[in-house]
Amino acid sequence: MNLLPYIPEDAAAKLGRCVIIGGSGFLGSNLANALHSAGADVTTLSRHSNKQLTERGIPHIHADITE
């Protein structure tokens, strides 16, 4: 079973650069993986890091939006 959402390559190319707030959680990390796999330039922002995303070359910004 594939948990990654389907994102057509042409849609990812149109998106260009994306920032995913909450990118270390279940939904955000799967969305980041799918967009990155489709060719989009993805950066995640969250309070916690995600080692798997970092290993795939997806940049992460460590921050808390409540501060």
KOLVEX-555953 format. One record per residue: residue number from 1; residue in one letter; chain; x, y, z of N, C-alpha, C in turn. Coordinates in Angstrom, 2 decimals. Layout:
! residues N
{num = NUM, residuo = a, cadena = A, nx = X, ny = Y, nz = Z, cax = X, cay = Y, caz = Z, cx = X, cy = Y, cz = Z};
...
***
This chain:
! residues 67
{num = 1, residuo = m, cadena = A, nx = 0.84, ny = -1.19, nz = 0.00, cax = 0.00, cay = 0.00, caz = 0.00, cx = 0.88, cy = 1.24, cz = 0.00};
{num = 2, residuo = n, cadena = A, nx = 0.66, ny = 2.11, nz = -0.95, cax = 1.43, cay = 3.34, caz = -1.07, cx = 0.73, cy = 4.45, cz = -0.30};
{num = 3, residuo = l, cadena = A, nx = 1.40, ny = 4.99, nz = 0.71, cax = 0.82, cay = 6.06, caz = 1.52, cx = 1.07, cy = 7.45, cz = 0.93};
{num = 4, residuo = l, cadena = A, nx = 1.97, ny = 7.53, nz = -0.05, cax = 2.26, cay = 8.82, caz = -0.63, cx = 1.12, cy = 9.28, cz = -1.53};
{num = 5, residuo = p, cadena = A, nx = 0.75, ny = 10.55, nz = -1.42, cax = -0.28, cay = 11.05, caz = -2.33, cx = 0.25, cy = 11.09, cz = -3.76};
{num = 6, residuo = y, cadena = A, nx = -0.64, ny = 10.93, nz = -4.72, cax = -0.25, cay = 10.99, caz = -6.13, cx = -0.20, cy = 12.45, cz = -6.55};
{num = 7, residuo = i, cadena = A, nx = 0.96, ny = 12.86, nz = -7.03, cax = 1.12, cay = 14.22, caz = -7.52, cx = 1.73, cy = 14.14, cz = -8.91};
{num = 8, residuo = p, cadena = A, nx = 0.99, ny = 14.54, nz = -9.94, cax = 1.54, cay = 14.48, caz = -11.29, cx = 2.80, cy = 15.34, cz = -11.42};
{num = 9, residuo = e, cadena = A, nx = 3.75, ny = 14.90, nz = -12.24, cax = 5.01, cay = 15.63, caz = -12.40, cx = 4.80, cy = 17.04, cz = -12.90};
{num = 10, residuo = d, cadena = A, nx = 3.86, ny = 17.24, nz = -13.82, cax = 3.64, cay = 18.59, caz = -14.33, cx = 3.09, cy = 19.52, cz = -13.26};
{num = 11, residuo = a, cadena = A, nx = 2.33, ny = 18.98, nz = -12.32, cax = 1.80, cay = 19.80, caz = -11.22, cx = 2.93, cy = 20.23, cz = -10.29};
{num = 12, residuo = a, cadena = A, nx = 3.86, ny = 19.33, nz = -10.00, cax = 4.99, cay = 19.66, caz = -9.13, cx = 5.87, cy = 20.71, cz = -9.78};
{num = 13, residuo = a, cadena = A, nx = 6.05, ny = 20.61, nz = -11.09, cax = 6.86, cay = 21.60, caz = -11.79, cx = 6.22, cy = 22.98, cz = -11.74};
{num = 14, residuo = k, cadena = A, nx = 4.90, ny = 23.04, nz = -11.78, cax = 4.19, cay = 24.32, caz = -11.70, cx = 4.27, cy = 24.91, cz = -10.30};
{num = 15, residuo = l, cadena = A, nx = 4.34, ny = 24.03, nz = -9.28, cax = 4.44, cay = 24.51, caz = -7.91, cx = 5.78, cy = 25.20, cz = -7.65};
{num = 16, residuo = g, cadena = A, nx = 6.83, ny = 24.66, nz = -8.22, cax = 8.14, cay = 25.25, caz = -8.02, cx = 8.64, cy = 25.03, cz = -6.61};
{num = 17, residuo = r, cadena = A, nx = 8.62, ny = 26.07, nz = -5.81, cax = 9.13, cay = 26.00, caz = -4.44, cx = 7.97, cy = 25.92, cz = -3.45};
{num = 18, residuo = c, cadena = A, nx = 8.09, ny = 25.01, nz = -2.48, cax = 7.03, cay = 24.78, caz = -1.49, cx = 7.62, cy = 24.78, cz = -0.09};
{num = 19, residuo = v, cadena = A, nx = 6.91, ny = 25.37, nz = 0.85, cax = 7.25, cay = 25.25, caz = 2.27, cx = 6.10, cy = 24.53, cz = 2.94};
{num = 20, residuo = i, cadena = A, nx = 6.41, ny = 23.46, nz = 3.64, cax = 5.40, cay = 22.69, caz = 4.35, cx = 5.57, cy = 22.94, cz = 5.84};
{num = 21, residuo = i, cadena = A, nx = 4.58, ny = 23.60, nz = 6.44, cax = 4.61, cay = 23.86, caz = 7.88, cx = 4.08, cy = 22.62, cz = 8.58};
{num = 22, residuo = g, cadena = A, nx = 4.86, ny = 22.10, nz = 9.50, cax = 4.53, cay = 20.84, caz = 10.17, cx = 5.05, cy = 19.66, cz = 9.37};
{num = 23, residuo = g, cadena = A, nx = 6.18, ny = 19.85, nz = 8.72, cax = 6.72, cay = 18.83, caz = 7.83, cx = 7.31, cy = 17.60, cz = 8.48};
{num = 24, residuo = s, cadena = A, nx = 7.40, ny = 17.56, nz = 9.80, cax = 7.97, cay = 16.37, caz = 10.44, cx = 6.89, cy = 15.38, cz = 10.86};
{num = 25, residuo = g, cadena = A, nx = 5.63, ny = 15.76, nz = 10.79, cax = 4.55, cay = 14.85, caz = 11.17, cx = 4.21, cy = 13.88, cz = 10.05};
{num = 26, residuo = f, cadena = A, nx = 3.21, ny = 13.05, nz = 10.30, cax = 2.83, cay = 12.01, caz = 9.35, cx = 2.39, cy = 12.59, cz = 8.01};
{num = 27, residuo = l, cadena = A, nx = 1.45, ny = 13.51, nz = 8.04, cax = 0.93, cay = 14.07, caz = 6.78, cx = 1.97, cy = 14.94, cz = 6.09};
{num = 28, residuo = g, cadena = A, nx = 2.61, ny = 15.82, nz = 6.85, cax = 3.59, cay = 16.73, caz = 6.25, cx = 4.77, cy = 16.01, cz = 5.64};
{num = 29, residuo = s, cadena = A, nx = 5.28, ny = 15.00, nz = 6.32, cax = 6.44, cay = 14.28, caz = 5.79, cx = 6.07, cy = 13.48, cz = 4.54};
{num = 30, residuo = n, cadena = A, nx = 4.90, ny = 12.89, nz = 4.51, cax = 4.47, cay = 12.17, caz = 3.31, cx = 4.23, cy = 13.12, cz = 2.14};
{num = 31, residuo = l, cadena = A, nx = 3.66, ny = 14.28, nz = 2.43, cax = 3.46, cay = 15.28, caz = 1.38, cx = 4.81, cy = 15.79, cz = 0.86};
{num = 32, residuo = a, cadena = A, nx = 5.74, ny = 16.05, nz = 1.78, cax = 7.08, cay = 16.50, caz = 1.38, cx = 7.77, cy = 15.46, cz = 0.50};
{num = 33, residuo = n, cadena = A, nx = 7.68, ny = 14.20, nz = 0.87, cax = 8.27, cay = 13.13, caz = 0.06, cx = 7.65, cy = 13.07, cz = -1.32};
{num = 34, residuo = a, cadena = A, nx = 6.32, ny = 13.17, nz = -1.39, cax = 5.63, cay = 13.08, caz = -2.68, cx = 5.99, cy = 14.26, cz = -3.58};
{num = 35, residuo = l, cadena = A, nx = 5.99, ny = 15.46, nz = -3.03, cax = 6.34, cay = 16.64, caz = -3.83, cx = 7.79, cy = 16.58, cz = -4.29};
{num = 36, residuo = h, cadena = A, nx = 8.68, ny = 16.18, nz = -3.38, cax = 10.10, cay = 16.07, caz = -3.71, cx = 10.31, cy = 15.02, cz = -4.81};
{num = 37, residuo = s, cadena = A, nx = 9.64, ny = 13.89, nz = -4.69, cax = 9.75, cay = 12.82, caz = -5.70, cx = 9.24, cy = 13.27, cz = -7.06};
{num = 38, residuo = a, cadena = A, nx = 8.23, ny = 14.16, nz = -7.06, cax = 7.67, cay = 14.66, caz = -8.31, cx = 8.49, cy = 15.79, cz = -8.91};
{num = 39, residuo = g, cadena = A, nx = 9.51, ny = 16.27, nz = -8.18, cax = 10.39, cay = 17.28, caz = -8.73, cx = 10.26, cy = 18.68, cz = -8.17};
{num = 40, residuo = a, cadena = A, nx = 9.39, ny = 18.87, nz = -7.19, cax = 9.23, cay = 20.20, caz = -6.59, cx = 10.38, cy = 20.49, cz = -5.63};
{num = 41, residuo = d, cadena = A, nx = 10.68, ny = 21.77, nz = -5.45, cax = 11.70, cay = 22.23, caz = -4.51, cx = 11.01, cy = 22.42, cz = -3.16};
{num = 42, residuo = v, cadena = A, nx = 11.22, ny = 21.50, nz = -2.23, cax = 10.47, cay = 21.45, caz = -0.97, cx = 11.37, cy = 21.80, cz = 0.21};
{num = 43, residuo = t, cadena = A, nx = 10.83, ny = 22.59, nz = 1.14, cax = 11.46, cay = 22.86, caz = 2.43, cx = 10.40, cy = 22.63, cz = 3.50};
{num = 44, residuo = t, cadena = A, nx = 10.79, ny = 22.01, nz = 4.61, cax = 9.85, cay = 21.79, caz = 5.72, cx = 10.20, cy = 22.71, cz = 6.87};
{num = 45, residuo = l, cadena = A, nx = 9.19, ny = 23.07, nz = 7.65, cax = 9.35, cay = 23.89, caz = 8.84, cx = 8.58, cy = 23.22, cz = 9.97};
{num = 46, residuo = s, cadena = A, nx = 9.26, ny = 22.94, nz = 11.07, cax = 8.57, cay = 22.35, caz = 12.23, cx = 9.44, cy = 22.44, cz = 13.47};
{num = 47, residuo = r, cadena = A, nx = 8.83, ny = 22.10, nz = 14.61, cax = 9.56, cay = 22.09, caz = 15.87, cx = 10.51, cy = 20.91, cz = 15.98};
{num = 48, residuo = h, cadena = A, nx = 10.22, ny = 19.85, nz = 15.25, cax = 11.02, cay = 18.63, caz = 15.33, cx = 11.62, cy = 18.34, cz = 13.96};
{num = 49, residuo = s, cadena = A, nx = 12.81, ny = 17.76, nz = 13.96, cax = 13.42, cay = 17.40, caz = 12.69, cx = 12.95, cy = 16.01, cz = 12.27};
{num = 50, residuo = n, cadena = A, nx = 13.13, ny = 15.71, nz = 11.01, cax = 12.77, cay = 14.40, caz = 10.47, cx = 14.00, cy = 13.89, cz = 9.73};
{num = 51, residuo = k, cadena = A, nx = 14.68, ny = 12.93, nz = 10.32, cax = 15.93, cay = 12.42, caz = 9.78, cx = 15.77, cy = 11.86, cz = 8.36};
{num = 52, residuo = q, cadena = A, nx = 14.65, ny = 11.19, nz = 8.10, cax = 14.44, cay = 10.59, caz = 6.78, cx = 14.32, cy = 11.66, cz = 5.69};
{num = 53, residuo = l, cadena = A, nx = 13.67, ny = 12.78, nz = 6.00, cax = 13.55, cay = 13.85, caz = 5.01, cx = 14.91, cy = 14.49, cz = 4.76};
{num = 54, residuo = t, cadena = A, nx = 15.67, ny = 14.70, nz = 5.83, cax = 17.00, cay = 15.29, caz = 5.70, cx = 17.90, cy = 14.40, cz = 4.86};
{num = 55, residuo = e, cadena = A, nx = 17.82, ny = 13.09, nz = 5.07, cax = 18.64, cay = 12.15, caz = 4.29, cx = 18.26, cy = 12.15, cz = 2.82};
{num = 56, residuo = r, cadena = A, nx = 17.02, ny = 12.49, nz = 2.50, cax = 16.58, cay = 12.56, caz = 1.10, cx = 16.96, cy = 13.89, cz = 0.45};
{num = 57, residuo = g, cadena = A, nx = 17.53, ny = 14.80, nz = 1.24, cax = 17.95, cay = 16.08, caz = 0.68, cx = 16.89, cy = 17.16, cz = 0.77};
{num = 58, residuo = i, cadena = A, nx = 15.88, ny = 16.95, nz = 1.60, cax = 14.83, cay = 17.95, caz = 1.78, cx = 15.24, cy = 18.85, cz = 2.94};
{num = 59, residuo = p, cadena = A, nx = 15.47, ny = 20.15, nz = 2.68, cax = 15.90, cay = 21.06, caz = 3.74, cx = 14.83, cy = 21.22, cz = 4.83};
{num = 60, residuo = h, cadena = A, nx = 15.30, ny = 21.45, nz = 6.06, cax = 14.40, cay = 21.61, caz = 7.19, cx = 14.76, cy = 22.88, cz = 7.96};
{num = 61, residuo = i, cadena = A, nx = 13.75, ny = 23.64, nz = 8.31, cax = 13.94, cay = 24.82, caz = 9.16, cx = 13.34, cy = 24.50, cz = 10.50};
{num = 62, residuo = h, cadena = A, nx = 14.16, ny = 24.57, nz = 11.55, cax = 13.70, cay = 24.27, caz = 12.90, cx = 13.16, cy = 25.57, cz = 13.50};
{num = 63, residuo = a, cadena = A, nx = 11.86, ny = 25.62, nz = 13.77, cax = 11.22, cay = 26.81, caz = 14.31, cx = 9.89, cy = 26.44, cz = 14.96};
{num = 64, residuo = d, cadena = A, nx = 9.40, ny = 27.36, nz = 15.77, cax = 8.09, cay = 27.21, caz = 16.38, cx = 7.27, cy = 28.44, cz = 16.00};
{num = 65, residuo = i, cadena = A, nx = 6.16, ny = 28.24, nz = 15.32, cax = 5.38, cay = 29.39, caz = 14.84, cx = 4.72, cy = 30.17, cz = 15.97};
{num = 66, residuo = t, cadena = A, nx = 4.72, ny = 29.62, nz = 17.20, cax = 4.11, cay = 30.34, caz = 18.32, cx = 5.11, cy = 31.29, cz = 18.99};
{num = 67, residuo = e, cadena = A, nx = 6.37, ny = 31.24, nz = 18.60, cax = 7.37, cay = 32.12, caz = 19.21, cx = 7.52, cy = 33.40, cz = 18.45};
***
